[in-house]
Amino acid sequence: MFARRLRECVGAPRQPRDRRLVQSVNYNGRMLALRYAALLMLVIWIGGLAVLGGVAAPAIFDVLSTREAADGRLLAGAVFGETLRRFHLITYAAGGLLLLTLVLRRILGPRPKRFAWRLAIALLMLVATISSGWFVSGRIARLQQTIGVAPSHLPAEDPRRLQFERLHMLSTALQLVPLLGGLALIYWELKE
């Protein structure tokens, strides 16, 4: 009795008398960890896309085009292509972990609000990224190898240049899917 009153006076946390309270505390900790992991994956994915598209690509092409006048754009394309390939590997893992956190939250506790929408958006984000990374980027790399020079050095009506431009536009459009979808998922996470 004396020890219990001493703990209360000193401010030591009391042990819950009801086992349901202990489970509630553990539940909240798990959900917090899963939500944190989901947000972290989204920040890595969306932040990476923003940095690559808004900072890295323009910087790489500006610097290498001015310093390596003859093959600068070709070299810049190779550097950015490899950077994007490596980033895609990170986004595949982030997308998989994002899906896992959503499903675990559904299994372990009350279903997240708009669960079906969130799951569909996360799947669409991952499919768009895989399509861009495996299929479109591969076709771009093969086309660049057959051309041998920067596509911008080809005449404007050259079919290879036109095909490169279409593939580049497709790749950019596919990257907008995870960017916009990720922003929507971040909004729902913060709102919940």
Residue frames as a rotation matrix with the C-alpha (Angstrom) as fourth column:
MET 1
0.566 0.824 0.000 0.00
0.824 -0.566 0.000 0.00
0.000 0.000 -1.000 0.00
PHE 2
0.495 -0.467 -0.732 2.76
0.131 -0.793 0.594 2.42
-0.859 -0.391 -0.332 0.98
ALA 3
-0.573 -0.768 0.286 4.75
0.366 0.073 0.928 1.62
-0.733 0.636 0.239 -2.20
ARG 4
-0.146 0.604 0.783 1.72
0.984 0.008 0.177 2.30
0.101 0.797 -0.596 -4.36
ARG 5
0.839 0.460 -0.292 1.09
0.505 -0.857 0.102 5.69
-0.204 -0.233 -0.951 -2.78
LEU 6
0.110 -0.886 -0.451 4.77
0.117 -0.439 0.891 6.52
-0.987 -0.150 0.056 -3.08
ARG 7
-0.608 -0.296 0.737 4.70
0.718 0.190 0.669 5.79
-0.338 0.936 0.097 -6.82
GLU 8
0.344 0.822 0.453 1.65
0.916 -0.401 0.033 8.02
0.209 0.404 -0.891 -7.22
CYS 9
0.788 -0.079 -0.611 3.32
0.259 -0.857 0.445 10.88
-0.559 -0.509 -0.655 -5.37
VAL 10
-0.219 -0.968 -0.118 6.59
0.146 -0.152 0.978 10.60
-0.965 0.197 0.175 -7.26
GLY 11
0.209 0.392 -0.896 4.75
-0.789 -0.474 -0.392 10.49
-0.578 0.789 0.211 -10.57
ALA 12
-0.854 -0.486 0.188 5.70
-0.311 0.764 0.565 6.99
-0.418 0.424 -0.804 -11.62
PRO 13
-0.404 0.740 -0.537 3.26
-0.782 0.026 0.623 5.58
0.475 0.672 0.568 -14.14
ARG 14
-0.148 0.462 0.875 0.63
-0.722 0.554 -0.415 3.29
-0.676 -0.693 0.251 -12.74
GLN 15
-0.993 -0.110 0.032 0.10
-0.069 0.797 0.600 -0.14
-0.091 0.594 -0.800 -14.15
PRO 16
-0.329 0.934 -0.139 -3.35
-0.840 -0.222 0.495 -0.53
0.432 0.280 0.858 -15.65
ARG 17
-0.491 0.239 0.838 -5.60
-0.583 0.624 -0.520 -2.84
-0.647 -0.744 -0.167 -13.71
ASP 18
0.591 0.778 0.216 -7.55
-0.266 0.440 -0.858 -3.88
-0.762 0.449 0.467 -16.76
ARG 19
-0.247 -0.719 0.649 -5.75
0.407 0.531 0.743 -6.07
-0.880 0.447 0.161 -19.36
ARG 20
0.491 0.484 0.725 -7.79
0.858 -0.121 -0.500 -4.45
-0.154 0.867 -0.474 -22.15
LEU 21
0.927 -0.191 -0.324 -5.96
-0.175 -0.981 0.077 -1.19
-0.333 -0.015 -0.943 -21.47
VAL 22
-0.035 -0.981 0.190 -2.62
-0.203 0.193 0.960 -2.91
-0.979 -0.005 -0.205 -22.00
GLN 23
-0.155 0.040 0.987 -3.79
0.835 0.540 0.110 -4.26
-0.528 0.841 -0.117 -25.35
SER 24
0.846 0.516 0.135 -5.06
0.516 -0.725 -0.456 -0.82
-0.138 0.455 -0.880 -26.29
VAL 25
0.566 -0.718 -0.406 -1.65
-0.435 -0.678 0.592 0.73
-0.700 -0.158 -0.696 -25.61
ASN 26
-0.375 -0.725 0.577 0.10
0.138 0.572 0.809 -1.96
-0.917 0.383 -0.115 -27.68
TYR 27
0.253 0.565 0.785 -2.45
0.894 0.173 -0.412 -1.56
-0.369 0.807 -0.462 -30.47
ASN 28
0.958 0.146 -0.246 -1.85
0.076 -0.959 -0.272 2.18
-0.276 0.242 -0.930 -30.70
GLY 29
0.159 -0.977 -0.139 1.90
-0.431 -0.195 0.881 1.66
-0.888 -0.080 -0.452 -30.77
ARG 30
-0.367 -0.250 0.896 1.64
0.558 0.711 0.427 -0.79
-0.744 0.657 -0.121 -33.66
MET 31
0.561 0.656 0.505 -0.69
0.806 -0.293 -0.514 1.47
-0.189 0.695 -0.693 -35.61
LEU 32
0.803 -0.340 -0.489 1.58
-0.260 -0.939 0.226 4.45
-0.536 -0.054 -0.842 -35.04
ALA 33
-0.229 -0.946 0.227 4.57
-0.177 0.270 0.946 2.45
-0.957 0.177 -0.229 -36.29
LEU 34
-0.199 0.221 0.955 2.67
0.842 0.538 0.051 1.29
-0.502 0.814 -0.293 -39.38
ARG 35
0.840 0.538 0.074 1.41
0.510 -0.735 -0.447 4.80
-0.185 0.413 -0.892 -40.17
TYR 36
0.490 -0.759 -0.429 4.91
-0.399 -0.632 0.664 6.20
-0.775 -0.154 -0.612 -39.66
ALA 37
-0.419 -0.655 0.629 6.37
0.240 0.588 0.772 3.58
-0.876 0.474 -0.089 -42.02
ALA 38
0.238 0.593 0.769 3.71
0.930 0.089 -0.357 4.37
-0.280 0.800 -0.531 -44.64
LEU 39
0.955 0.110 -0.276 4.41
0.069 -0.986 -0.154 8.10
-0.289 0.128 -0.949 -44.45
LEU 40
0.123 -0.987 -0.104 8.16
-0.327 -0.139 0.935 7.49
-0.937 -0.081 -0.340 -44.61
MET 41
-0.337 -0.202 0.920 7.75
0.669 0.636 0.384 5.40
-0.662 0.745 -0.079 -47.77
LEU 42
0.619 0.644 0.449 5.60
0.780 -0.439 -0.446 8.11
-0.090 0.626 -0.774 -49.34
VAL 43
0.800 -0.374 -0.470 8.07
-0.223 -0.911 0.346 10.85
-0.558 -0.172 -0.812 -48.44
ILE 44
-0.251 -0.927 0.281 10.97
-0.020 0.295 0.955 8.89
-0.968 0.234 -0.093 -49.93
TRP 45
-0.180 0.262 0.948 8.99
0.886 0.461 0.041 8.13
-0.427 0.848 -0.316 -53.09
ILE 46
0.759 0.585 0.284 7.45
0.651 -0.691 -0.314 11.57
0.013 0.423 -0.906 -53.67
GLY 47
0.694 -0.567 -0.444 10.46
-0.217 -0.752 0.622 13.50
-0.687 -0.335 -0.645 -52.44
GLY 48
-0.271 -0.833 0.483 12.73
0.275 0.414 0.868 11.47
-0.923 0.368 0.116 -54.68
LEU 49
0.108 0.400 0.910 10.56
0.985 0.083 -0.153 12.13
-0.136 0.913 -0.385 -57.71
ALA 50
0.952 0.289 -0.097 10.49
0.284 -0.957 -0.067 15.86
-0.112 0.036 -0.993 -56.99
VAL 51
0.382 -0.889 -0.252 14.26
-0.279 -0.371 0.885 16.05
-0.881 -0.268 -0.390 -56.50
LEU 52
-0.316 -0.516 0.796 15.04
0.575 0.563 0.593 13.96
-0.755 0.645 0.119 -59.57
GLY 53
0.187 0.504 0.843 12.69
0.981 -0.136 -0.136 15.86
0.046 0.853 -0.520 -61.87
GLY 54
0.935 0.332 0.125 13.14
0.324 -0.943 0.081 19.34
0.145 -0.035 -0.989 -60.44
VAL 55
0.680 -0.733 -0.038 16.81
-0.526 -0.522 0.671 19.38
-0.511 -0.436 -0.740 -59.42
ALA 56
0.024 -0.783 0.621 18.90
0.024 0.622 0.783 16.43
-0.999 -0.004 0.033 -60.60
ALA 57
0.290 0.119 0.950 17.81
0.868 0.386 -0.313 16.16
-0.404 0.915 0.009 -64.25
PRO 58
0.966 0.059 0.251 18.13
0.179 -0.852 -0.492 19.87
0.185 0.521 -0.834 -65.07
ALA 59
0.615 -0.787 0.039 21.48
-0.577 -0.416 0.703 20.11
-0.537 -0.455 -0.710 -63.23
ILE 60
0.059 -0.596 0.800 22.94
0.278 0.780 0.561 17.02
-0.959 0.189 0.212 -64.91
PHE 61
0.438 0.162 0.884 21.89
0.888 0.073 -0.454 18.13
-0.138 0.984 -0.112 -68.38
ASP 62
0.995 -0.080 0.060 23.00
-0.071 -0.988 -0.137 21.76
0.070 0.132 -0.989 -67.83
VAL 63
0.455 -0.881 0.127 26.44
-0.525 -0.150 0.838 20.90
-0.719 -0.448 -0.531 -66.48
LEU 64
-0.088 -0.547 0.832 27.31
0.350 0.765 0.540 18.08
-0.933 0.339 0.124 -68.85
SER 65
0.653 0.366 0.663 25.96
0.742 -0.132 -0.658 19.89
-0.154 0.921 -0.358 -71.91
THR 66
0.958 -0.288 0.012 28.19
-0.282 -0.945 -0.163 22.91
0.058 0.153 -0.986 -71.29
ARG 67
0.300 -0.904 0.306 31.33
-0.661 0.034 0.749 21.04
-0.688 -0.427 -0.587 -70.21
GLU 68
-0.531 -0.394 0.750 31.23
0.204 0.800 0.564 18.19
-0.822 0.453 -0.345 -72.71
ALA 69
-0.249 0.482 -0.840 30.02
-0.698 -0.690 -0.189 20.02
-0.671 0.539 0.509 -75.80
ALA 70
-0.664 -0.060 -0.745 30.27
-0.689 0.435 0.579 17.12
0.290 0.898 -0.330 -78.26
ASP 71
-0.456 0.445 -0.771 28.68
0.206 0.895 0.395 14.30
0.866 0.022 -0.500 -76.27
GLY 72
-0.931 -0.014 0.365 27.35
-0.323 -0.436 -0.840 16.26
0.171 -0.900 0.402 -73.29
ARG 73
-0.077 0.987 0.138 23.66
-0.997 -0.079 0.014 15.51
0.025 -0.136 0.990 -73.77
LEU 74
0.324 0.120 -0.939 24.35
-0.339 0.941 0.003 11.86
0.883 0.317 0.345 -74.52
LEU 75
-0.654 -0.636 -0.411 26.46
0.221 0.358 -0.907 11.55
0.724 -0.684 -0.094 -71.37
ALA 76
-0.766 0.437 0.471 23.82
-0.643 -0.528 -0.555 13.45
0.006 -0.728 0.686 -69.36
GLY 77
0.260 0.895 -0.362 21.16
-0.866 0.382 0.323 11.06
0.428 0.229 0.874 -70.59
ALA 78
0.047 -0.329 -0.943 23.28
0.082 0.942 -0.325 8.08
0.996 -0.062 0.071 -69.55
VAL 79
-0.912 -0.409 0.031 23.95
0.028 -0.137 -0.990 9.54
0.410 -0.902 0.136 -66.08
PHE 80
-0.494 0.790 0.364 20.32
-0.864 -0.402 -0.303 10.44
-0.093 -0.464 0.881 -65.47
GLY 81
0.275 0.582 -0.765 19.13
-0.643 0.703 0.304 7.11
0.715 0.409 0.568 -66.88
GLU 82
-0.337 -0.480 -0.810 21.31
0.295 0.763 -0.575 5.22
0.894 -0.432 -0.115 -64.40
THR 83
-0.960 0.040 0.277 20.21
-0.262 -0.478 -0.838 7.50
0.099 -0.877 0.469 -61.56
LEU 84
-0.117 0.993 -0.017 16.58
-0.985 -0.113 0.132 6.88
0.129 0.033 0.991 -62.45
ARG 85
0.134 0.107 -0.985 17.18
-0.253 0.965 0.070 3.12
0.958 0.239 0.156 -62.70
ARG 86
-0.750 -0.480 -0.456 18.62
0.321 0.339 -0.885 3.05
0.579 -0.809 -0.100 -59.18
PHE 87
-0.799 0.523 0.297 15.80
-0.593 -0.606 -0.530 5.22
-0.097 -0.600 0.794 -57.87
HIS 88
0.060 0.845 -0.531 13.26
-0.778 0.373 0.506 2.84
0.625 0.383 0.680 -59.39
LEU 89
-0.310 -0.236 -0.921 14.69
0.256 0.912 -0.319 0.03
0.916 -0.335 -0.222 -57.27
ILE 90
-0.997 -0.042 -0.068 14.10
0.078 -0.332 -0.940 2.14
0.017 -0.942 0.334 -54.17
THR 91
-0.495 0.869 -0.012 10.54
-0.868 -0.495 -0.029 2.93
-0.031 -0.004 0.999 -55.25
TYR 92
-0.069 0.456 -0.887 9.71
-0.316 0.834 0.453 -0.73
0.946 0.311 0.086 -55.87
ALA 93
-0.632 -0.225 -0.741 10.67
0.571 0.512 -0.642 -1.46
0.524 -0.829 -0.195 -52.26
ALA 94
-0.956 0.292 -0.023 8.83
-0.213 -0.745 -0.632 1.63
-0.201 -0.600 0.774 -50.99
GLY 95
-0.303 0.888 -0.346 5.71
-0.852 -0.090 0.516 0.67
0.427 0.451 0.784 -52.92
GLY 96
-0.159 0.181 -0.971 5.79
0.117 0.980 0.163 -2.88
0.980 -0.088 -0.177 -51.60
LEU 97
-0.820 -0.193 -0.539 6.24
0.544 0.033 -0.838 -1.67
0.180 -0.981 0.078 -48.03
LEU 98
-0.808 0.587 0.045 3.46
-0.588 -0.799 -0.129 0.90
-0.039 -0.131 0.991 -48.47
LEU 99
-0.050 0.803 -0.594 1.07
-0.585 0.458 0.669 -1.82
0.809 0.381 0.447 -49.61
LEU 100
-0.359 -0.165 -0.919 2.16
0.474 0.816 -0.331 -4.04
0.804 -0.554 -0.215 -46.72
THR 101
-0.990 -0.022 -0.141 1.51
0.134 -0.487 -0.863 -1.32
-0.050 -0.873 0.485 -44.14
LEU 102
-0.488 0.871 -0.058 -1.96
-0.842 -0.453 0.293 -0.67
0.229 0.192 0.954 -45.55
VAL 103
0.068 0.510 -0.858 -2.89
-0.245 0.842 0.481 -4.35
0.967 0.178 0.182 -45.47
LEU 104
-0.600 -0.347 -0.721 -1.47
0.563 0.457 -0.689 -4.84
0.569 -0.819 -0.079 -41.96
ARG 105
-0.942 0.312 0.121 -3.44
-0.322 -0.747 -0.582 -1.86
-0.091 -0.587 0.804 -40.69
ARG 106
-0.144 0.927 -0.348 -6.55
-0.824 0.082 0.560 -3.39
0.548 0.367 0.752 -42.21
ILE 107
0.010 0.091 -0.996 -5.87
0.149 0.985 0.091 -6.75
0.989 -0.150 -0.003 -40.55
LEU 108
-0.665 -0.474 -0.576 -4.74
0.581 0.155 -0.799 -5.51
0.468 -0.867 0.172 -37.12
GLY 109
-0.770 0.324 -0.550 -7.24
0.316 -0.555 -0.769 -2.84
-0.555 -0.766 0.325 -36.40
PRO 110
0.372 0.908 -0.192 -10.05
0.259 -0.300 -0.918 -0.76
-0.891 0.292 -0.347 -37.63
ARG 111
0.163 -0.256 0.953 -9.83
0.980 0.154 -0.126 -0.40
-0.115 0.954 0.276 -41.35
PRO 112
-0.745 -0.448 -0.495 -8.22
0.379 -0.894 0.240 2.88
-0.550 -0.009 0.835 -42.43
LYS 113
0.261 0.841 -0.473 -10.69
-0.024 -0.485 -0.874 5.38
-0.965 0.239 -0.106 -43.82
ARG 114
0.693 0.125 -0.710 -11.08
-0.683 -0.202 -0.702 5.02
-0.231 0.971 -0.055 -47.57
PHE 115
0.046 -0.717 0.696 -9.06
-0.302 0.654 0.694 1.80
-0.952 -0.242 -0.186 -47.43
ALA 116
0.418 0.165 0.893 -10.15
0.665 0.614 -0.425 0.58
-0.619 0.772 0.147 -50.87
TRP 117
0.990 -0.056 0.130 -9.23
0.044 -0.748 -0.662 3.92
0.134 0.661 -0.738 -52.45
ARG 118
0.489 -0.859 0.151 -5.88
-0.770 -0.344 0.537 4.00
-0.409 -0.379 -0.830 -50.70
LEU 119
0.046 -0.450 0.892 -5.06
0.059 0.892 0.447 0.47
-0.997 0.032 0.067 -51.72
ALA 120
0.670 0.278 0.688 -6.09
0.674 0.161 -0.721 1.13
-0.312 0.947 -0.079 -55.33
ILE 121
0.935 -0.354 -0.012 -4.01
-0.337 -0.878 -0.339 4.32
0.110 0.321 -0.941 -55.49
ALA 122
0.237 -0.893 0.383 -0.96
-0.679 0.130 0.723 2.60
-0.695 -0.431 -0.575 -53.98
LEU 123
0.160 -0.116 0.980 -1.30
0.448 0.893 0.032 -0.27
-0.880 0.434 0.195 -56.46
LEU 124
0.888 0.220 0.403 -1.69
0.459 -0.370 -0.808 2.15
-0.029 0.903 -0.429 -59.36
MET 125
0.728 -0.684 -0.051 1.39
-0.657 -0.717 0.235 4.06
-0.198 -0.137 -0.971 -58.19
LEU 126
0.003 -0.755 0.655 3.43
-0.346 0.614 0.709 0.86
-0.938 -0.229 -0.259 -58.09
VAL 127
0.378 0.205 0.903 2.17
0.678 0.603 -0.421 -0.36
-0.631 0.771 0.089 -61.47
ALA 128
0.996 -0.015 0.083 2.98
0.043 -0.755 -0.654 3.00
0.073 0.655 -0.752 -63.08
THR 129
0.452 -0.887 0.097 6.46
-0.788 -0.346 0.509 2.98
-0.418 -0.306 -0.855 -61.57
ILE 130
-0.039 -0.433 0.901 7.16
0.078 0.897 0.434 -0.60
-0.996 0.087 -0.001 -62.65
SER 131
0.699 0.353 0.622 5.89
0.629 0.111 -0.770 0.20
-0.341 0.929 -0.144 -66.15
SER 132
0.923 -0.381 -0.054 8.15
-0.376 -0.863 -0.338 3.21
0.082 0.332 -0.940 -66.36
GLY 133
0.268 -0.897 0.353 11.17
-0.794 0.002 0.608 1.50
-0.546 -0.443 -0.712 -64.86
TRP 134
-0.139 -0.325 0.935 11.04
0.078 0.938 0.338 -1.86
-0.987 0.120 -0.105 -66.60
PHE 135
0.286 0.382 0.879 9.36
0.825 0.370 -0.428 -1.25
-0.488 0.847 -0.209 -69.90
VAL 136
0.975 0.161 0.156 9.65
0.220 -0.817 -0.534 2.40
0.041 0.554 -0.831 -70.92
SER 137
0.560 -0.825 -0.073 13.16
-0.634 -0.484 0.604 2.99
-0.534 -0.292 -0.794 -69.56
GLY 138
-0.048 -0.561 0.826 14.36
0.208 0.804 0.558 -0.21
-0.977 0.198 0.078 -71.20
ARG 139
0.522 0.305 0.797 12.97
0.825 0.055 -0.562 0.86
-0.215 0.951 -0.222 -74.56
ILE 140
0.972 -0.214 -0.097 14.56
-0.224 -0.968 -0.113 4.30
-0.069 0.132 -0.989 -74.18
ALA 141
0.245 -0.944 0.219 17.97
-0.470 0.082 0.879 2.75
-0.848 -0.318 -0.423 -73.39
ARG 142
-0.008 -0.209 0.978 17.78
0.623 0.764 0.169 0.39
-0.782 0.611 0.124 -76.39
LEU 143
0.811 0.361 0.460 16.75
0.585 -0.488 -0.648 3.24
-0.009 0.795 -0.607 -78.68
GLN 144
0.814 -0.554 -0.174 19.61
-0.488 -0.815 0.313 5.43
-0.315 -0.170 -0.934 -77.46
GLN 145
0.004 -0.836 0.548 22.09
-0.070 0.547 0.834 2.61
-0.998 -0.041 -0.056 -78.14
THR 146
0.167 0.099 0.981 20.88
0.881 0.432 -0.194 2.22
-0.443 0.896 -0.015 -81.70
ILE 147
0.971 0.197 0.132 20.96
0.235 -0.876 -0.422 5.98
0.033 0.441 -0.897 -82.32
GLY 148
0.225 -0.973 -0.054 24.49
0.954 0.231 -0.192 6.45
0.199 -0.008 0.980 -80.98
VAL 149
-0.792 -0.388 0.471 24.10
0.288 -0.918 -0.272 10.21
0.538 -0.080 0.839 -80.51
ALA 150
-0.765 0.566 -0.307 21.85
0.117 -0.346 -0.931 12.37
-0.633 -0.748 0.198 -78.39
PRO 151
-0.150 0.792 0.591 18.33
0.947 0.288 -0.144 12.27
-0.284 0.538 -0.793 -79.86
SER 152
0.575 0.374 -0.728 18.31
0.268 -0.927 -0.264 16.08
-0.773 -0.043 -0.633 -79.85
HIS 153
-0.384 -0.788 -0.481 21.08
-0.334 -0.367 0.868 16.00
-0.861 0.494 -0.122 -82.50
LEU 154
-0.612 0.251 0.750 18.82
0.695 0.624 0.358 14.16
-0.377 0.740 -0.557 -84.94
PRO 155
-0.892 0.377 0.250 16.65
-0.110 -0.716 0.689 16.08
0.439 0.587 0.680 -87.41
ALA 156
-0.645 0.680 0.350 13.24
-0.674 -0.290 -0.679 17.00
-0.360 -0.674 0.645 -85.96
GLU 157
0.334 0.848 -0.412 11.39
-0.943 0.299 -0.150 14.69
-0.004 0.438 0.899 -88.39
ASP 158
-0.584 -0.612 -0.533 13.65
-0.584 0.773 -0.248 11.65
0.564 0.166 -0.809 -87.82
PRO 159
0.376 0.832 -0.407 11.44
-0.294 0.524 0.799 8.71
0.879 -0.181 0.442 -86.70
ARG 160
-0.077 -0.477 -0.876 13.96
0.724 0.577 -0.378 7.71
0.685 -0.663 0.301 -84.02
ARG 161
-0.951 -0.239 0.196 13.85
0.073 -0.789 -0.609 11.17
0.301 -0.565 0.768 -82.49
LEU 162
-0.249 0.943 0.221 10.06
-0.736 -0.332 0.590 11.17
0.630 -0.016 0.776 -82.60
GLN 163
0.389 0.350 -0.852 9.94
0.182 0.878 0.443 7.74
0.903 -0.327 0.278 -80.97
PHE 164
-0.561 -0.656 -0.505 12.36
0.668 0.001 -0.744 8.92
0.489 -0.755 0.437 -78.25
GLU 165
-0.852 0.269 0.450 10.22
-0.382 -0.906 -0.182 11.99
0.359 -0.327 0.874 -77.58
ARG 166
0.184 0.963 -0.196 7.07
-0.538 0.265 0.800 9.84
0.822 -0.041 0.567 -77.29
LEU 167
0.222 -0.170 -0.960 8.79
0.573 0.819 -0.012 7.44
0.789 -0.548 0.279 -74.88
HIS 168
-0.826 -0.562 -0.043 10.16
0.397 -0.526 -0.752 10.34
0.400 -0.638 0.657 -72.85
MET 169
-0.516 0.726 0.455 6.69
-0.688 -0.668 0.285 11.89
0.510 -0.166 0.844 -72.59
LEU 170
0.414 0.657 -0.630 5.23
-0.155 0.733 0.662 8.51
0.897 -0.177 0.406 -71.58
SER 171
-0.229 -0.597 -0.769 7.87
0.733 0.414 -0.540 8.09
0.641 -0.687 0.343 -68.89
THR 172
-0.943 -0.103 0.318 7.16
-0.075 -0.863 -0.501 11.57
0.325 -0.495 0.805 -67.53
ALA 173
-0.106 0.985 0.134 3.40
-0.729 -0.169 0.663 10.94
0.676 -0.027 0.736 -67.53
LEU 174
0.351 0.206 -0.914 3.87
0.270 0.912 0.309 7.62
0.897 -0.355 0.264 -65.72
GLN 175
-0.619 -0.647 -0.444 5.94
0.636 -0.081 -0.768 9.36
0.461 -0.758 0.462 -63.03
LEU 176
-0.665 0.465 0.584 3.09
-0.524 -0.848 0.079 11.82
0.532 -0.253 0.808 -62.44
VAL 177
0.275 0.811 -0.516 0.89
-0.123 0.562 0.818 8.94
0.953 -0.162 0.254 -61.28
PRO 178
0.090 -0.237 -0.967 2.91
0.884 0.466 -0.032 8.17
0.459 -0.852 0.252 -58.13
LEU 179
-0.889 -0.427 0.168 3.55
0.322 -0.841 -0.434 11.85
0.327 -0.331 0.885 -57.54
LEU 180
-0.456 0.796 0.399 -0.14
-0.632 -0.605 0.484 12.81
0.626 -0.031 0.779 -57.52
GLY 181
0.403 0.596 -0.695 -1.29
0.043 0.746 0.665 9.56
0.914 -0.298 0.275 -55.93
GLY 182
-0.288 -0.620 -0.730 1.30
0.806 0.254 -0.534 9.91
0.517 -0.742 0.427 -53.19
LEU 183
-0.909 0.009 0.416 0.18
-0.155 -0.934 -0.321 13.44
0.386 -0.356 0.851 -52.41
ALA 184
0.073 0.997 0.036 -3.40
-0.596 0.015 0.803 12.17
0.800 -0.080 0.595 -52.03
LEU 185
0.375 0.034 -0.927 -2.25
0.469 0.855 0.221 9.36
0.800 -0.518 0.304 -49.72
ILE 186
-0.726 -0.654 -0.212 -0.21
0.549 -0.366 -0.751 11.76
0.414 -0.662 0.625 -47.59
TYR 187
-0.597 0.587 0.547 -3.25
-0.559 -0.793 0.242 14.01
0.576 -0.161 0.802 -47.27
TRP 188
0.432 0.827 -0.361 -5.43
-0.303 0.509 0.806 11.11
0.850 -0.239 0.470 -46.08
GLU 189
0.000 -0.509 -0.861 -2.77
0.738 0.581 -0.344 9.95
0.675 -0.635 0.376 -43.62
LEU 190
-0.912 -0.393 0.121 -2.46
0.234 -0.737 -0.634 13.42
0.338 -0.550 0.764 -42.10
LYS 191
-0.361 0.864 0.352 -6.23
-0.658 -0.503 0.561 13.91
0.661 -0.029 0.750 -42.02
GLU 192
0.303 0.528 -0.794 -6.92
0.093 0.813 0.575 10.59
0.949 -0.248 0.197 -40.25
